[in-house]
Amino acid sequence: MPAFAKNPKFIIGTIVILWVLYVLYANFQIDMVTFYLLPFNILKLQLRLSAVIIGAAIFGGVAAIVIHWLWLRPSNSSSAVTAPIPPSAPRSNTVA
């Protein structure tokens, strides 16, 4: 057995990938999911459940990346100090 196959990250990653593939395969067997967009059956959308799961996963991943980028980017607010604060006037050490 190769050395990388003994790594816990590889083992856990393999289990997660196999589980995701199982979920997609098992839910692909379900026919259709119907979304009623307007009342009285005026507009309805039918999708396979696997498409809904894949779409939700892609949306969640993209949303997490965008939120992470927005959270960590530097602030451009006007309250940020742009110039160093000038030193105060020197104090004399003489006692009056």
RODRENPA-784992 format. One record per atom (N, C-alpha, C, O): residue number from 1; x, y, z; atom name; residue in three letters. Coordinates in nm, 3 decimals. Layout:
<rs>
[r NUM, [X, Y, Z], 'CA', 'ALA']
...
</rs>
This chain:
<rs>
[r 1, [0.085, -0.117, 0.000], 'N', 'MET']
[r 1, [0.000, 0.000, 0.000], 'CA', 'MET']
[r 1, [0.090, 0.124, 0.000], 'C', 'MET']
[r 1, [0.185, 0.131, 0.078], 'O', 'MET']
[r 2, [0.062, 0.223, -0.088], 'N', 'PRO']
[r 2, [0.144, 0.344, -0.092], 'CA', 'PRO']
[r 2, [0.135, 0.422, 0.040], 'C', 'PRO']
[r 2, [0.039, 0.409, 0.116], 'O', 'PRO']
[r 3, [0.237, 0.503, 0.064], 'N', 'ALA']
[r 3, [0.244, 0.578, 0.190], 'CA', 'ALA']
[r 3, [0.131, 0.681, 0.200], 'C', 'ALA']
[r 3, [0.079, 0.704, 0.309], 'O', 'ALA']
[r 4, [0.093, 0.744, 0.086], 'N', 'PHE']
[r 4, [-0.011, 0.847, 0.094], 'CA', 'PHE']
[r 4, [-0.147, 0.787, 0.132], 'C', 'PHE']
[r 4, [-0.232, 0.858, 0.187], 'O', 'PHE']
[r 5, [-0.168, 0.659, 0.103], 'N', 'ALA']
[r 5, [-0.296, 0.596, 0.136], 'CA', 'ALA']
[r 5, [-0.311, 0.573, 0.286], 'C', 'ALA']
[r 5, [-0.422, 0.550, 0.333], 'O', 'ALA']
[r 6, [-0.202, 0.580, 0.360], 'N', 'LYS']
[r 6, [-0.208, 0.563, 0.506], 'CA', 'LYS']
[r 6, [-0.232, 0.695, 0.578], 'C', 'LYS']
[r 6, [-0.253, 0.697, 0.700], 'O', 'LYS']
[r 7, [-0.229, 0.804, 0.504], 'N', 'ASN']
[r 7, [-0.249, 0.937, 0.561], 'CA', 'ASN']
[r 7, [-0.396, 0.953, 0.601], 'C', 'ASN']
[r 7, [-0.484, 0.924, 0.521], 'O', 'ASN']
[r 8, [-0.425, 1.001, 0.724], 'N', 'PRO']
[r 8, [-0.564, 1.018, 0.768], 'CA', 'PRO']
[r 8, [-0.643, 1.115, 0.679], 'C', 'PRO']
[r 8, [-0.763, 1.096, 0.658], 'O', 'PRO']
[r 9, [-0.578, 1.218, 0.627], 'N', 'LYS']
[r 9, [-0.648, 1.313, 0.538], 'CA', 'LYS']
[r 9, [-0.696, 1.242, 0.413], 'C', 'LYS']
[r 9, [-0.807, 1.267, 0.366], 'O', 'LYS']
[r 10, [-0.615, 1.154, 0.358], 'N', 'PHE']
[r 10, [-0.654, 1.080, 0.239], 'CA', 'PHE']
[r 10, [-0.769, 0.986, 0.269], 'C', 'PHE']
[r 10, [-0.863, 0.975, 0.189], 'O', 'PHE']
[r 11, [-0.764, 0.918, 0.381], 'N', 'ILE']
[r 11, [-0.869, 0.822, 0.418], 'CA', 'ILE']
[r 11, [-1.001, 0.895, 0.439], 'C', 'ILE']
[r 11, [-1.105, 0.852, 0.388], 'O', 'ILE']
[r 12, [-1.000, 1.005, 0.515], 'N', 'ILE']
[r 12, [-1.122, 1.081, 0.542], 'CA', 'ILE']
[r 12, [-1.175, 1.143, 0.413], 'C', 'ILE']
[r 12, [-1.295, 1.142, 0.388], 'O', 'ILE']
[r 13, [-1.085, 1.197, 0.330], 'N', 'GLY']
[r 13, [-1.127, 1.255, 0.201], 'CA', 'GLY']
[r 13, [-1.191, 1.151, 0.111], 'C', 'GLY']
[r 13, [-1.290, 1.180, 0.043], 'O', 'GLY']
[r 14, [-1.135, 1.030, 0.108], 'N', 'THR']
[r 14, [-1.193, 0.922, 0.027], 'CA', 'THR']
[r 14, [-1.332, 0.885, 0.077], 'C', 'THR']
[r 14, [-1.424, 0.865, -0.003], 'O', 'THR']
[r 15, [-1.347, 0.876, 0.208], 'N', 'ILE']
[r 15, [-1.479, 0.842, 0.265], 'CA', 'ILE']
[r 15, [-1.581, 0.950, 0.230], 'C', 'ILE']
[r 15, [-1.694, 0.918, 0.195], 'O', 'ILE']
[r 16, [-1.543, 1.076, 0.240], 'N', 'VAL']
[r 16, [-1.635, 1.186, 0.209], 'CA', 'VAL']
[r 16, [-1.674, 1.184, 0.062], 'C', 'VAL']
[r 16, [-1.791, 1.200, 0.028], 'O', 'VAL']
[r 17, [-1.577, 1.163, -0.027], 'N', 'ILE']
[r 17, [-1.606, 1.159, -0.170], 'CA', 'ILE']
[r 17, [-1.698, 1.042, -0.204], 'C', 'ILE']
[r 17, [-1.792, 1.058, -0.282], 'O', 'ILE']
[r 18, [-1.671, 0.926, -0.146], 'N', 'LEU']
[r 18, [-1.758, 0.810, -0.171], 'CA', 'LEU']
[r 18, [-1.900, 0.834, -0.118], 'C', 'LEU']
[r 18, [-1.997, 0.792, -0.181], 'O', 'LEU']
[r 19, [-1.911, 0.900, -0.003], 'N', 'TRP']
[r 19, [-2.044, 0.931, 0.052], 'CA', 'TRP']
[r 19, [-2.119, 1.028, -0.038], 'C', 'TRP']
[r 19, [-2.238, 1.010, -0.062], 'O', 'TRP']
[r 20, [-2.051, 1.132, -0.089], 'N', 'VAL']
[r 20, [-2.116, 1.228, -0.178], 'CA', 'VAL']
[r 20, [-2.162, 1.158, -0.307], 'C', 'VAL']
[r 20, [-2.273, 1.183, -0.355], 'O', 'VAL']
[r 21, [-2.078, 1.071, -0.361], 'N', 'LEU']
[r 21, [-2.117, 0.997, -0.481], 'CA', 'LEU']
[r 21, [-2.238, 0.908, -0.453], 'C', 'LEU']
[r 21, [-2.327, 0.897, -0.537], 'O', 'LEU']
[r 22, [-2.241, 0.844, -0.337], 'N', 'TYR']
[r 22, [-2.356, 0.762, -0.300], 'CA', 'TYR']
[r 22, [-2.483, 0.846, -0.290], 'C', 'TYR']
[r 22, [-2.588, 0.805, -0.340], 'O', 'TYR']
[r 23, [-2.474, 0.962, -0.226], 'N', 'VAL']
[r 23, [-2.592, 1.049, -0.211], 'CA', 'VAL']
[r 23, [-2.643, 1.092, -0.348], 'C', 'VAL']
[r 23, [-2.764, 1.093, -0.372], 'O', 'VAL']
[r 24, [-2.551, 1.129, -0.437], 'N', 'LEU']
[r 24, [-2.594, 1.171, -0.570], 'CA', 'LEU']
[r 24, [-2.657, 1.054, -0.646], 'C', 'LEU']
[r 24, [-2.760, 1.072, -0.711], 'O', 'LEU']
[r 25, [-2.596, 0.936, -0.640], 'N', 'TYR']
[r 25, [-2.650, 0.821, -0.711], 'CA', 'TYR']
[r 25, [-2.787, 0.780, -0.655], 'C', 'TYR']
[r 25, [-2.880, 0.753, -0.732], 'O', 'TYR']
[r 26, [-2.800, 0.775, -0.524], 'N', 'ALA']
[r 26, [-2.926, 0.733, -0.463], 'CA', 'ALA']
[r 26, [-3.038, 0.831, -0.493], 'C', 'ALA']
[r 26, [-3.152, 0.791, -0.513], 'O', 'ALA']
[r 27, [-3.006, 0.960, -0.495], 'N', 'ASN']
[r 27, [-3.109, 1.060, -0.521], 'CA', 'ASN']
[r 27, [-3.135, 1.081, -0.669], 'C', 'ASN']
[r 27, [-3.234, 1.142, -0.707], 'O', 'ASN']
[r 28, [-3.046, 1.030, -0.754], 'N', 'PHE']
[r 28, [-3.069, 1.040, -0.898], 'CA', 'PHE']
[r 28, [-3.183, 0.947, -0.939], 'C', 'PHE']
[r 28, [-3.247, 0.969, -1.042], 'O', 'PHE']
[r 29, [-3.208, 0.845, -0.860], 'N', 'GLN']
[r 29, [-3.314, 0.749, -0.890], 'CA', 'GLN']
[r 29, [-3.453, 0.808, -0.867], 'C', 'GLN']
[r 29, [-3.551, 0.762, -0.926], 'O', 'GLN']
[r 30, [-3.463, 0.910, -0.783], 'N', 'ILE']
[r 30, [-3.591, 0.976, -0.757], 'CA', 'ILE']
[r 30, [-3.627, 1.058, -0.881], 'C', 'ILE']
[r 30, [-3.541, 1.126, -0.938], 'O', 'ILE']
[r 31, [-3.753, 1.051, -0.922], 'N', 'ASP']
[r 31, [-3.792, 1.113, -1.048], 'CA', 'ASP']
[r 31, [-3.770, 1.265, -1.051], 'C', 'ASP']
[r 31, [-3.663, 1.312, -1.088], 'O', 'ASP']
[r 32, [-3.871, 1.339, -1.011], 'N', 'MET']
[r 32, [-3.862, 1.484, -1.024], 'CA', 'MET']
[r 32, [-3.912, 1.552, -0.898], 'C', 'MET']
[r 32, [-3.994, 1.498, -0.824], 'O', 'MET']
[r 33, [-3.860, 1.672, -0.875], 'N', 'VAL']
[r 33, [-3.907, 1.758, -0.768], 'CA', 'VAL']
[r 33, [-3.976, 1.876, -0.837], 'C', 'VAL']
[r 33, [-3.920, 1.936, -0.928], 'O', 'VAL']
[r 34, [-4.096, 1.907, -0.793], 'N', 'THR']
[r 34, [-4.173, 2.014, -0.856], 'CA', 'THR']
[r 34, [-4.175, 2.136, -0.764], 'C', 'THR']
[r 34, [-4.212, 2.127, -0.647], 'O', 'THR']
[r 35, [-4.134, 2.250, -0.819], 'N', 'PHE']
[r 35, [-4.139, 2.379, -0.750], 'CA', 'PHE']
[r 35, [-4.252, 2.460, -0.813], 'C', 'PHE']
[r 35, [-4.251, 2.486, -0.933], 'O', 'PHE']
[r 36, [-4.348, 2.499, -0.731], 'N', 'TYR']
[r 36, [-4.458, 2.582, -0.779], 'CA', 'TYR']
[r 36, [-4.420, 2.728, -0.756], 'C', 'TYR']
[r 36, [-4.422, 2.776, -0.643], 'O', 'TYR']
[r 37, [-4.387, 2.797, -0.865], 'N', 'LEU']
[r 37, [-4.339, 2.935, -0.854], 'CA', 'LEU']
[r 37, [-4.453, 3.035, -0.844], 'C', 'LEU']
[r 37, [-4.438, 3.141, -0.783], 'O', 'LEU']
[r 38, [-4.567, 3.004, -0.905], 'N', 'LEU']
[r 38, [-4.686, 3.089, -0.896], 'CA', 'LEU']
[r 38, [-4.805, 3.002, -0.860], 'C', 'LEU']
[r 38, [-4.807, 2.884, -0.894], 'O', 'LEU']
[r 39, [-4.904, 3.059, -0.792], 'N', 'PRO']
[r 39, [-5.020, 2.978, -0.752], 'CA', 'PRO']
[r 39, [-5.102, 2.931, -0.873], 'C', 'PRO']
[r 39, [-5.089, 2.982, -0.984], 'O', 'PRO']
[r 40, [-5.187, 2.832, -0.847], 'N', 'PHE']
[r 40, [-5.281, 2.777, -0.945], 'CA', 'PHE']
[r 40, [-5.210, 2.712, -1.064], 'C', 'PHE']
[r 40, [-5.263, 2.712, -1.175], 'O', 'PHE']
[r 41, [-5.092, 2.657, -1.042], 'N', 'ASN']
[r 41, [-5.015, 2.586, -1.146], 'CA', 'ASN']
[r 41, [-4.986, 2.672, -1.269], 'C', 'ASN']
[r 41, [-4.973, 2.619, -1.379], 'O', 'ASN']
[r 42, [-4.977, 2.803, -1.251], 'N', 'ILE']
[r 42, [-4.947, 2.891, -1.364], 'CA', 'ILE']
[r 42, [-4.803, 2.870, -1.409], 'C', 'ILE']
[r 42, [-4.775, 2.860, -1.528], 'O', 'ILE']
[r 43, [-4.713, 2.863, -1.313], 'N', 'LEU']
[r 43, [-4.572, 2.844, -1.347], 'CA', 'LEU']
[r 43, [-4.511, 2.747, -1.247], 'C', 'LEU']
[r 43, [-4.507, 2.773, -1.127], 'O', 'LEU']
[r 44, [-4.465, 2.636, -1.298], 'N', 'LYS']
[r 44, [-4.400, 2.539, -1.212], 'CA', 'LYS']
[r 44, [-4.272, 2.492, -1.279], 'C', 'LYS']
[r 44, [-4.260, 2.492, -1.402], 'O', 'LYS']
[r 45, [-4.178, 2.452, -1.197], 'N', 'LEU']
[r 45, [-4.046, 2.412, -1.244], 'CA', 'LEU']
[r 45, [-4.019, 2.272, -1.192], 'C', 'LEU']
[r 45, [-4.033, 2.246, -1.072], 'O', 'LEU']
[r 46, [-3.980, 2.181, -1.280], 'N', 'GLN']
[r 46, [-3.949, 2.045, -1.238], 'CA', 'GLN']
[r 46, [-3.801, 2.019, -1.259], 'C', 'GLN']
[r 46, [-3.747, 2.038, -1.368], 'O', 'GLN']
[r 47, [-3.736, 1.974, -1.152], 'N', 'LEU']
[r 47, [-3.593, 1.944, -1.157], 'CA', 'LEU']
[r 47, [-3.569, 1.807, -1.095], 'C', 'LEU']
[r 47, [-3.648, 1.762, -1.012], 'O', 'LEU']
[r 48, [-3.462, 1.743, -1.136], 'N', 'ARG']
[r 48, [-3.422, 1.619, -1.070], 'CA', 'ARG']
[r 48, [-3.364, 1.656, -0.933], 'C', 'ARG']
[r 48, [-3.305, 1.763, -0.916], 'O', 'ARG']
[r 49, [-3.382, 1.567, -0.837], 'N', 'LEU']
[r 49, [-3.333, 1.593, -0.703], 'CA', 'LEU']
[r 49, [-3.182, 1.607, -0.701], 'C', 'LEU']
[r 49, [-3.127, 1.686, -0.625], 'O', 'LEU']
[r 50, [-3.114, 1.530, -0.784], 'N', 'SER']
[r 50, [-2.968, 1.540, -0.789], 'CA', 'SER']
[r 50, [-2.925, 1.679, -0.838], 'C', 'SER']
[r 50, [-2.824, 1.732, -0.792], 'O', 'SER']
[r 51, [-3.001, 1.738, -0.931], 'N', 'ALA']
[r 51, [-2.969, 1.874, -0.977], 'CA', 'ALA']
[r 51, [-2.988, 1.975, -0.865], 'C', 'ALA']
[r 51, [-2.910, 2.070, -0.853], 'O', 'ALA']
[r 52, [-3.089, 1.956, -0.784], 'N', 'VAL']
[r 52, [-3.113, 2.046, -0.670], 'CA', 'VAL']
[r 52, [-2.999, 2.034, -0.570], 'C', 'VAL']
[r 52, [-2.951, 2.135, -0.519], 'O', 'VAL']
[r 53, [-2.954, 1.911, -0.542], 'N', 'ILE']
[r 53, [-2.844, 1.891, -0.447], 'CA', 'ILE']
[r 53, [-2.715, 1.951, -0.500], 'C', 'ILE']
[r 53, [-2.644, 2.018, -0.426], 'O', 'ILE']
[r 54, [-2.685, 1.928, -0.627], 'N', 'ILE']
[r 54, [-2.561, 1.982, -0.686], 'CA', 'ILE']
[r 54, [-2.567, 2.134, -0.688], 'C', 'ILE']
[r 54, [-2.468, 2.200, -0.657], 'O', 'ILE']
[r 55, [-2.682, 2.191, -0.724], 'N', 'GLY']
[r 55, [-2.698, 2.337, -0.725], 'CA', 'GLY']
[r 55, [-2.682, 2.397, -0.588], 'C', 'GLY']
[r 55, [-2.620, 2.503, -0.573], 'O', 'GLY']
[r 56, [-2.737, 2.331, -0.486], 'N', 'ALA']
[r 56, [-2.723, 2.380, -0.350], 'CA', 'ALA']
[r 56, [-2.578, 2.374, -0.304], 'C', 'ALA']
[r 56, [-2.531, 2.465, -0.235], 'O', 'ALA']
[r 57, [-2.507, 2.268, -0.341], 'N', 'ALA']
[r 57, [-2.366, 2.256, -0.303], 'CA', 'ALA']
[r 57, [-2.281, 2.363, -0.370], 'C', 'ALA']
[r 57, [-2.194, 2.422, -0.306], 'O', 'ALA']
[r 58, [-2.306, 2.387, -0.498], 'N', 'ILE']
[r 58, [-2.230, 2.492, -0.569], 'CA', 'ILE']
[r 58, [-2.261, 2.629, -0.511], 'C', 'ILE']
[r 58, [-2.170, 2.708, -0.487], 'O', 'ILE']
[r 59, [-2.389, 2.656, -0.487], 'N', 'PHE']
[r 59, [-2.427, 2.785, -0.429], 'CA', 'PHE']
[r 59, [-2.364, 2.803, -0.291], 'C', 'PHE']
[r 59, [-2.312, 2.911, -0.261], 'O', 'PHE']
[r 60, [-2.368, 2.699, -0.208], 'N', 'GLY']
[r 60, [-2.308, 2.709, -0.074], 'CA', 'GLY']
[r 60, [-2.159, 2.731, -0.078], 'C', 'GLY']
[r 60, [-2.106, 2.810, 0.000], 'O', 'GLY']
[r 61, [-2.090, 2.663, -0.170], 'N', 'GLY']
[r 61, [-1.945, 2.682, -0.182], 'CA', 'GLY']
[r 61, [-1.909, 2.822, -0.229], 'C', 'GLY']
[r 61, [-1.819, 2.885, -0.173], 'O', 'GLY']
[r 62, [-1.980, 2.870, -0.330], 'N', 'VAL']
[r 62, [-1.953, 3.006, -0.380], 'CA', 'VAL']
[r 62, [-1.987, 3.110, -0.275], 'C', 'VAL']
[r 62, [-1.912, 3.206, -0.257], 'O', 'VAL']
[r 63, [-2.099, 3.092, -0.206], 'N', 'ALA']
[r 63, [-2.137, 3.187, -0.100], 'CA', 'ALA']
[r 63, [-2.033, 3.188, 0.012], 'C', 'ALA']
[r 63, [-2.001, 3.295, 0.064], 'O', 'ALA']
[r 64, [-1.982, 3.072, 0.050], 'N', 'ALA']
[r 64, [-1.880, 3.067, 0.155], 'CA', 'ALA']
[r 64, [-1.752, 3.138, 0.112], 'C', 'ALA']
[r 64, [-1.691, 3.209, 0.191], 'O', 'ALA']
[r 65, [-1.711, 3.119, -0.013], 'N', 'ILE']
[r 65, [-1.590, 3.186, -0.063], 'CA', 'ILE']
[r 65, [-1.609, 3.337, -0.066], 'C', 'ILE']
[r 65, [-1.520, 3.412, -0.025], 'O', 'ILE']
[r 66, [-1.725, 3.382, -0.115], 'N', 'VAL']
[r 66, [-1.750, 3.527, -0.123], 'CA', 'VAL']
[r 66, [-1.757, 3.589, 0.017], 'C', 'VAL']
[r 66, [-1.699, 3.695, 0.041], 'O', 'VAL']
[r 67, [-1.826, 3.525, 0.109], 'N', 'ILE']
[r 67, [-1.834, 3.577, 0.246], 'CA', 'ILE']
[r 67, [-1.697, 3.580, 0.311], 'C', 'ILE']
[r 67, [-1.663, 3.675, 0.380], 'O', 'ILE']
[r 68, [-1.617, 3.476, 0.289], 'N', 'HIS']
[r 68, [-1.481, 3.473, 0.344], 'CA', 'HIS']
[r 68, [-1.399, 3.587, 0.286], 'C', 'HIS']
[r 68, [-1.324, 3.652, 0.360], 'O', 'HIS']
[r 69, [-1.410, 3.612, 0.156], 'N', 'TRP']
[r 69, [-1.335, 3.721, 0.093], 'CA', 'TRP']
[r 69, [-1.381, 3.856, 0.147], 'C', 'TRP']
[r 69, [-1.298, 3.942, 0.176], 'O', 'TRP']
[r 70, [-1.513, 3.876, 0.162], 'N', 'LEU']
[r 70, [-1.563, 4.002, 0.215], 'CA', 'LEU']
[r 70, [-1.522, 4.022, 0.361], 'C', 'LEU']
[r 70, [-1.498, 4.135, 0.403], 'O', 'LEU']
[r 71, [-1.514, 3.914, 0.437], 'N', 'TRP']
[r 71, [-1.479, 3.923, 0.578], 'CA', 'TRP']
[r 71, [-1.333, 3.963, 0.597], 'C', 'TRP']
[r 71, [-1.301, 4.038, 0.689], 'O', 'TRP']
[r 72, [-1.245, 3.913, 0.512], 'N', 'LEU']
[r 72, [-1.102, 3.934, 0.532], 'CA', 'LEU']
[r 72, [-1.042, 4.049, 0.453], 'C', 'LEU']
[r 72, [-0.925, 4.082, 0.474], 'O', 'LEU']
[r 73, [-1.116, 4.111, 0.363], 'N', 'ARG']
[r 73, [-1.056, 4.218, 0.284], 'CA', 'ARG']
[r 73, [-1.034, 4.341, 0.371], 'C', 'ARG']
[r 73, [-1.106, 4.362, 0.468], 'O', 'ARG']
[r 74, [-0.935, 4.422, 0.336], 'N', 'PRO']
[r 74, [-0.907, 4.541, 0.418], 'CA', 'PRO']
[r 74, [-1.019, 4.644, 0.407], 'C', 'PRO']
[r 74, [-1.085, 4.656, 0.304], 'O', 'PRO']
[r 75, [-1.038, 4.717, 0.514], 'N', 'SER']
[r 75, [-1.143, 4.817, 0.519], 'CA', 'SER']
[r 75, [-1.098, 4.944, 0.449], 'C', 'SER']
[r 75, [-0.982, 4.983, 0.459], 'O', 'SER']
[r 76, [-1.188, 5.008, 0.377], 'N', 'ASN']
[r 76, [-1.158, 5.135, 0.310], 'CA', 'ASN']
[r 76, [-1.242, 5.248, 0.368], 'C', 'ASN']
[r 76, [-1.277, 5.342, 0.296], 'O', 'ASN']
[r 77, [-1.275, 5.239, 0.495], 'N', 'SER']
[r 77, [-1.359, 5.342, 0.555], 'CA', 'SER']
[r 77, [-1.280, 5.471, 0.577], 'C', 'SER']
[r 77, [-1.157, 5.469, 0.583], 'O', 'SER']
[r 78, [-1.352, 5.581, 0.587], 'N', 'SER']
[r 78, [-1.287, 5.711, 0.604], 'CA', 'SER']
[r 78, [-1.234, 5.730, 0.746], 'C', 'SER']
[r 78, [-1.158, 5.824, 0.771], 'O', 'SER']
[r 79, [-1.272, 5.643, 0.839], 'N', 'SER']
[r 79, [-1.226, 5.658, 0.976], 'CA', 'SER']
[r 79, [-1.085, 5.602, 0.995], 'C', 'SER']
[r 79, [-1.026, 5.617, 1.101], 'O', 'SER']
[r 80, [-1.032, 5.538, 0.894], 'N', 'ALA']
[r 80, [-0.897, 5.481, 0.906], 'CA', 'ALA']
[r 80, [-0.795, 5.594, 0.904], 'C', 'ALA']
[r 80, [-0.811, 5.692, 0.831], 'O', 'ALA']
[r 81, [-0.693, 5.582, 0.983], 'N', 'VAL']
[r 81, [-0.587, 5.683, 0.991], 'CA', 'VAL']
[r 81, [-0.497, 5.664, 0.870], 'C', 'VAL']
[r 81, [-0.444, 5.555, 0.847], 'O', 'VAL']
[r 82, [-0.479, 5.774, 0.794], 'N', 'THR']
[r 82, [-0.395, 5.764, 0.674], 'CA', 'THR']
[r 82, [-0.260, 5.831, 0.694], 'C', 'THR']
[r 82, [-0.164, 5.796, 0.625], 'O', 'THR']
[r 83, [-0.251, 5.926, 0.786], 'N', 'ALA']
[r 83, [-0.125, 5.995, 0.811], 'CA', 'ALA']
[r 83, [-0.087, 5.975, 0.957], 'C', 'ALA']
[r 83, [-0.174, 5.962, 1.044], 'O', 'ALA']
[r 84, [0.042, 5.974, 0.983], 'N', 'PRO']
[r 84, [0.082, 5.958, 1.124], 'CA', 'PRO']
[r 84, [0.039, 6.079, 1.206], 'C', 'PRO']
[r 84, [0.034, 6.191, 1.155], 'O', 'PRO']
[r 85, [0.009, 6.057, 1.332], 'N', 'ILE']
[r 85, [-0.031, 6.164, 1.423], 'CA', 'ILE']
[r 85, [0.094, 6.241, 1.464], 'C', 'ILE']
[r 85, [0.192, 6.180, 1.507], 'O', 'ILE']
[r 86, [0.092, 6.376, 1.451], 'N', 'PRO']
[r 86, [0.212, 6.451, 1.488], 'CA', 'PRO']
[r 86, [0.237, 6.443, 1.639], 'C', 'PRO']
[r 86, [0.143, 6.437, 1.718], 'O', 'PRO']
[r 87, [0.362, 6.442, 1.676], 'N', 'PRO']
[r 87, [0.392, 6.435, 1.821], 'CA', 'PRO']
[r 87, [0.345, 6.563, 1.892], 'C', 'PRO']
[r 87, [0.342, 6.671, 1.833], 'O', 'PRO']
[r 88, [0.309, 6.549, 2.018], 'N', 'SER']
[r 88, [0.265, 6.666, 2.094], 'CA', 'SER']
[r 88, [0.385, 6.753, 2.128], 'C', 'SER']
[r 88, [0.500, 6.710, 2.114], 'O', 'SER']
[r 89, [0.358, 6.874, 2.173], 'N', 'ALA']
[r 89, [0.464, 6.969, 2.207], 'CA', 'ALA']
[r 89, [0.549, 6.912, 2.320], 'C', 'ALA']
[r 89, [0.496, 6.849, 2.411], 'O', 'ALA']
[r 90, [0.678, 6.935, 2.314], 'N', 'PRO']
[r 90, [0.765, 6.880, 2.420], 'CA', 'PRO']
[r 90, [0.732, 6.946, 2.554], 'C', 'PRO']
[r 90, [0.701, 7.065, 2.559], 'O', 'PRO']
[r 91, [0.739, 6.870, 2.659], 'N', 'ARG']
[r 91, [0.712, 6.919, 2.793], 'CA', 'ARG']
[r 91, [0.845, 6.949, 2.861], 'C', 'ARG']
[r 91, [0.945, 6.880, 2.842], 'O', 'ARG']
[r 92, [0.840, 7.052, 2.942], 'N', 'SER']
[r 92, [0.964, 7.083, 3.015], 'CA', 'SER']
[r 92, [0.960, 7.007, 3.147], 'C', 'SER']
[r 92, [0.853, 6.982, 3.204], 'O', 'SER']
[r 93, [1.075, 6.972, 3.194], 'N', 'ASN']
[r 93, [1.087, 6.897, 3.316], 'CA', 'ASN']
[r 93, [1.102, 6.988, 3.440], 'C', 'ASN']
[r 93, [1.118, 6.939, 3.551], 'O', 'ASN']
[r 94, [1.098, 7.119, 3.420], 'N', 'THR']
[r 94, [1.114, 7.211, 3.533], 'CA', 'THR']
[r 94, [0.987, 7.223, 3.612], 'C', 'THR']
[r 94, [0.878, 7.223, 3.556], 'O', 'THR']
[r 95, [1.000, 7.233, 3.741], 'N', 'VAL']
[r 95, [0.886, 7.245, 3.829], 'CA', 'VAL']
[r 95, [0.870, 7.393, 3.861], 'C', 'VAL']
[r 95, [0.967, 7.460, 3.896], 'O', 'VAL']
[r 96, [0.750, 7.444, 3.850], 'N', 'ALA']
[r 96, [0.728, 7.585, 3.873], 'CA', 'ALA']
[r 96, [0.711, 7.618, 4.019], 'C', 'ALA']
[r 96, [0.692, 7.734, 4.055], 'O', 'ALA']
</rs>
